[in-house]
Amino acid sequence: MNHYIAISRRLRQTPFTAGVEAAGVKAYTVYNRMLLPAVFDTMEEDYRHLKTHVQVWDVAVERQVELNGPDATRLMQMLTPRDLSQIKADQCFYVPITDENGGMLNDPVALQLSDTRWWISIADSDLLFWIKGLAQGAGLDVAVFEPDVSPLAVQGPKAETLMARLFGEEVRKIGFFRYRRMAFGDTSFIVARSGYSRQGGFEIYVEDSAHGMPLWDALFEAGADLDVRAGCPNLIERIEGGLLSYGNDMTLENTPLECGLGKFMGKNADHDFVGRTALETEKTNGIARQIRPIAVSGAALAPARAPWPLFVGEQPVGQITSAVWSPDFQTNVAIGMVDAGHWDAGTQLHVKTPDGLRAATIQAQFWL
């Protein structure tokens, strides 16, 4: 059965939509009220190409929330259990953002552009409203808004070669999760070595939508001999690499500790942030459940569209949140939230899938 997305003003296009459609996009999903490409050829063909060549991804759906004003850094630190005092001038910081109960509101990447200016590159949620409310409630001197900034990703083994052709050899010196401002024509963009794949690559923060298609076209012209193609985050590669998806693998019902993000919280956070008391209590009492990589036996399963319950006998012990068949590893790879006492590597469970009950094995690590 074919499904279609009805386009309206409420469902925003991106600065790169014309290029995406000319490249033959076959499926979209909706993310932050925008169109996010989901498939170009087939999921498996897109996966093969991503692992071998280079792709340009329209990820403008990763909207920015800008904090601008004297209290910007104070507000930024109130949002997250991660200690931001040691952030470097060129560093991208992965920052779990929590509510008063320690629940995950979002898991964005933050860039400190100056002492009084931050960008927060968000996952799919209404984080802008939460931050505006927090700033107003605390009486902070800071403007909170969505700037005209749209990320474009270049991902794959040949990404650095392509980027060097467009931005010069200096781009090769950008370290992982670091950024530099790089010239492009008569303007410049922040370029970070980051992205939602394990194949390596960059994200370009395009300021001013008018520059979107000129940059898109320039990348394809420069990469013609590299077999550059339009692409998108790939479900198979994402699960193999253990890249978590907010709204799928974690929600407001989960804490950073449950999501395996304790290393981004610091051992003894000495700053105040929303949810601190709840997370300190959870640390003291112990974590009740946590995300784990899981292999599901048997023939290829269709991607999970809803959580699949996990069992020991008839006892529920968690759920699989994302799953898909991996052609390279010849198994169904999955991410799941598993109860304490059942999450050790090698533990044998059962999972209720749309195709019936299957054996499920907790893995020691993700596949990539």
Rosetta blueprint (number, residue, H / E / L):
1 M L
2 N L
3 H L
4 Y L
5 I L
6 A L
7 I L
8 S L
9 R L
10 R L
11 L L
12 R E
13 Q L
14 T L
15 P L
16 F L
17 T H
18 A H
19 G H
20 V H
21 E H
22 A H
23 A L
24 G L
25 V L
26 K L
27 A E
28 Y E
29 T E
30 V E
31 Y E
32 N L
33 R L
34 M E
35 L E
36 L E
37 P E
38 A E
39 V E
40 F L
41 D L
42 T L
43 M H
44 E H
45 E H
46 D H
47 Y H
48 R H
49 H H
50 L H
51 K H
52 T H
53 H L
54 V E
55 Q E
56 V E
57 W E
58 D E
59 V L
60 A L
61 V L
62 E L
63 R L
64 Q E
65 V E
66 E E
67 L E
68 N E
69 G L
70 P L
71 D L
72 A H
73 T H
74 R H
75 L H
76 M H
77 Q H
78 M H
79 L H
80 T L
81 P L
82 R L
83 D L
84 L L
85 S L
86 Q L
87 I L
88 K L
89 A L
90 D L
91 Q E
92 C E
93 F E
94 Y E
95 V L
96 P L
97 I E
98 T E
99 D L
100 E L
101 N L
102 G L
103 G L
104 M E
105 L E
106 N E
107 D L
108 P L
109 V E
110 A E
111 L E
112 Q E
113 L E
114 S E
115 D L
116 T L
117 R E
118 W E
119 W E
120 I E
121 S E
122 I L
123 A L
124 D L
125 S L
126 D L
127 L H
128 L H
129 F H
130 W H
131 I H
132 K H
133 G H
134 L H
135 A H
136 Q H
137 G H
138 A L
139 G L
140 L L
141 D L
142 V L
143 A E
144 V E
145 F E
146 E L
147 P L
148 D L
149 V E
150 S E
151 P E
152 L E
153 A E
154 V E
155 Q E
156 G L
157 P L
158 K L
159 A H
160 E H
161 T H
162 L H
163 M H
164 A H
165 R H
166 L H
167 F H
168 G L
169 E H
170 E H
171 V H
172 R H
173 K H
174 I L
175 G L
176 F E
177 F L
178 R E
179 Y E
180 R E
181 R E
182 M E
183 A E
184 F E
185 G L
186 D L
187 T E
188 S E
189 F E
190 I E
191 V E
192 A E
193 R E
194 S L
195 G L
196 Y L
197 S L
198 R L
199 Q L
200 G L
201 G E
202 F E
203 E E
204 I E
205 Y E
206 V E
207 E E
208 D L
209 S H
210 A H
211 H H
212 G H
213 M H
214 P H
215 L H
216 W H
217 D H
218 A H
219 L H
220 F H
221 E H
222 A H
223 G L
224 A H
225 D H
226 L H
227 D L
228 V E
229 R E
230 A E
231 G E
232 C L
233 P L
234 N L
235 L H
236 I H
237 E H
238 R H
239 I H
240 E H
241 G H
242 G L
243 L L
244 L L
245 S L
246 Y E
247 G L
248 N L
249 D L
250 M E
251 T L
252 L L
253 E L
254 N L
255 T L
256 P L
257 L L
258 E L
259 C L
260 G L
261 L L
262 G H
263 K H
264 F H
265 M L
266 G L
267 K L
268 N L
269 A L
270 D L
271 H L
272 D L
273 F L
274 V L
275 G L
276 R H
277 T H
278 A H
279 L H
280 E H
281 T H
282 E H
283 K H
284 T H
285 N H
286 G L
287 I L
288 A L
289 R E
290 Q E
291 I E
292 R E
293 P E
294 I E
295 A E
296 V E
297 S L
298 G L
299 A L
300 A L
301 L L
302 A L
303 P L
304 A L
305 R L
306 A L
307 P L
308 W E
309 P E
310 L E
311 F E
312 V E
313 G L
314 E L
315 Q E
316 P E
317 V E
318 G E
319 Q E
320 I E
321 T E
322 S E
323 A E
324 V E
325 W E
326 S E
327 P L
328 D L
329 F L
330 Q L
331 T E
332 N E
333 V E
334 A E
335 I E
336 G E
337 M E
338 V E
339 D E
340 A L
341 G L
342 H L
343 W L
344 D L
345 A L
346 G L
347 T L
348 Q E
349 L E
350 H E
351 V E
352 K E
353 T E
354 P L
355 D L
356 G E
357 L E
358 R E
359 A E
360 A E
361 T E
362 I E
363 Q L
364 A L
365 Q L
366 F L
367 W L
368 L L
